[in-house]
Amino acid sequence: MDALIVIDMQGGMFADPAMQPHDGDAVVARIAGLIASARAASTPVIFIQHDGGPGDSLSRDQPGFALHPALSPQPGEPIITKTFCDAFQQTNLAETLAARQIDRLTLCGMQTEFCIDTTCRAAFARGFNVTLVADGHTTFDNEILPAATIIRHHNQTLGSGFAAVRAAAAITW
């Protein structure tokens, strides 16, 4: 069975007008479309939220912890809080997936080189069939590389054995 995993699409990632995720609005729109199509097909949608701990803008006691308002969960959709890049590490994600007999994961969200990469590799290592939404994950420019290059690099790397990499428009349930 399939599931859509929406990773760290939190308001705090979009809060600083001077530092916006690459193609952020379009990525949010594509993820919203994936959520709608998954729900229409009765495919489970699971949300992951990062808790950065005390003092971090993504700390559970900060406004930035909330999921992006365009990507609100419906009642009954799991929301799993994590404290590591790996959405499986010290969470109940594996148990949540097993309880629903899910073995195929479609991953989207933030940040490409951190939580997307790590969760993709961890899911593959646990035997899941993984699809990475090529245009459904994003990150920020850094001092070495622009975000667009980071995204292309990870699509290439993760698509070389860890995941099938497909555009949002090509995802079907």
N, C-alpha and C positions, 0 to 999 in steps of 0.2 A: 504494500500500500504506500502511496505517496504522501508527503507532507511538505508544505511551504514553511521554511524557517526564515523569519525576519529578524535580523541581528542588529541590535543597537541603533535602531532608527529613533533616536531620542532628541527631544527639543534642544538640549544643550549642545548638540553637534551643529546646530544651525543658529545659535544665539549671537555669535559675534559677527556683526555686519562686515568687518574687515577680514574675516577668515571663514569663507564659506566652502562647503564641500564642492568638489568638481562636479559640474552638471547637476547640482543638488536638486533643484526643482524638478528636472526631468526624471531623475532617478526616483524621487518620491512618487511622481505620477506613474512611472512604470511599475513600481512596487504596489501602489494602490490598485492598478489594473490587475496585477498578479493575484493580489488578495481577493479581489472581486471574482475573478475567474475561478480561483480555487474554491471559494465559498459556493459558487454556483454549481460546481462539480462535486460538492460535499467532500472536498479534499481538506484535511485538517490544516489549520494555520496556527503556527506556534511562534510566539514573540519572545525574543531574548532582550533583556535589559542589562546594561553594564552598571554596576555600582562601583564607582571609583574610590569610595571610602571618604572619611572625614576631610573636609576642605576641598574636595574635588567637585567640579561643576556637575558631574554625573552621580554624585552621592545621592542615595535614596532620600535624603532630607532636603535636597535642593530642587528648585523648579526644573532644572535641566534634565533631571532623571526621567521625567514623564515622556512617554512615547510621542512621536510627532503627531500633531492633531489630525493630520490627513490619513493616519494609519492606525486608527483606533480599533482595539480588539472588540469582538462581540462576546457576550456572555458565554462562558464555557470554553473559550479559547485560552489555552495555557499561556501564561506569562512567567517566564523563568528568569530569575535574577542570577547574574554571574559576577564574579570578582576577578576572573582571569580572562585572557584572550580566548581560551578554549571553552566553548559553551558547554562542554561535557564535564570539565574539571570541577569537582565539588558542587555539582548541581544534580537535579533529578531529571535532566534531559534524557539520558539513556533509558531510564525507567518509564518516563512519559511516552517515549517512542515505542518501547517494548509492549506497554499496556495496550497500545492502539495497533499493534502488529505492523508498524511502519518500518519499511526497509529501504525506501527511496526518498532522498532528501533533495529539495530544491532550495538553494541558499541564495539570499540576497541581503543587502544592508550595508553596514559600515564596520569598521574601516578596513579597506582592502588588505593592506599589508599587515594588519594586526589580527583582528577577530575573524574576519572572513577567511584569510589564509589559514590560521590556526584551526578554526572549527572545521574547515573543509578537509584538511589533512587528518584531523582527529576522527572525523566521521568515516573517511576512507579506511583508516587503520582499524576501525571497529566493524568493518564489513558492510557499511552502507553503500548503496549505489547513489552517487552524488552528482547532481547537476548544479553548476554555478551559472547564475544569470549574468551573462557577459556585460550587459548594460544596466544591471540592477544592483551594482555595488559601487561604492565611491570612497574617496578619501580626500585629503588636503595636499596641496603642494608642500614640499619640505625643502630644506636648504640644499639638497642634492638633486632631487628629481621633481618635475612637475607631476601633479596627480594623474594626468592622462597617461603618462608613461608608466607610472606605478601600476595603474589599472591594466594597461595592455600587457605589461610584464607578468602580472599575476594570472591574467587569463591564459597566457601562453604557458606559463610554468604549471599551473594547476591543471590545465587541459592536457598536459603531457603525462597523464597517468592517474591523477587523483580525482578528476571530475570530467564529465562532459560539460563543455562550455557552450551555452546557447543563448541567443538573444531573447529578451522577454517576449517578443512577438511570436517566437517559435515554441514557447512553452505551452503544452497542452496537458490536461489531466486525464 
